[in-house]
Amino acid sequence: MKKRRYEDLTPDELIRHQLKQKGWAVVNQLGYIDLHTVSGTRSDSIRRFEADSTHSWKDWYRHGWRCVKVEVITNP
């Protein structure tokens, strides 16, 4: 199947594409997302998390916190 360019998308497909974006977020041991850490890059997400923390990312990682890829769906 041939990959379609962004300009070739129909209006409905374009709206669907704009509503769903991929990103990274930090989650705790239970899988709950720390919302202020949602970002486009993994390193930026971790940097945001460390800014509000007194410990380093390595310490949090040892205790079960993870940085995972998420799909962000926005409301039109």
Secondary structure, 3 states (H helix, E strand, C coil): CCCCCHHHCCHHHHHHHHHEEEEEEEECCCCCECHHHCECCHHHHHHHHHHCCCCCHHHHHHCCCEEEEEEEECCC
